[in-house]
């Protein structure tokens, strides 16, 4: 399970042995596991509380990459059960939030993390 504690993202497979994933002095929350168990997506305020963004992390290496880049809110990530889509909520204008969906191509994230 993924959860937030003192503003940082943690995970625990059994609910007892907790492992801290983030350490960036930002609010990190709304963690959601990819169905294959390798990736975890979460919402972070690392770019400011006016522009929450979604990051994804390889939980084995703890390498992470930014998924969204919006001047307003992007958050509450989730994945489809078939592992092929990522969904999230986005506020693209001042008045409304909408649900967005994009292909989740694991190889693209692997390549991005190798190039860091």
Secondary structure as UniProt FT lines:
FT   STRAND          2..5
FT   TURN            6..7
FT   STRAND          8..11
FT   STRAND          19..20
FT   STRAND          28..33
FT   TURN            35..36
FT   STRAND          39..44
FT   TURN            46..47
FT   TURN            49..50
FT   STRAND          53..58
FT   TURN            59..61
FT   STRAND          64..66
FT   STRAND          74..79
FT   TURN            81..82
FT   STRAND          85..90
FT   STRAND          98..103
FT   HELIX           106..114
//
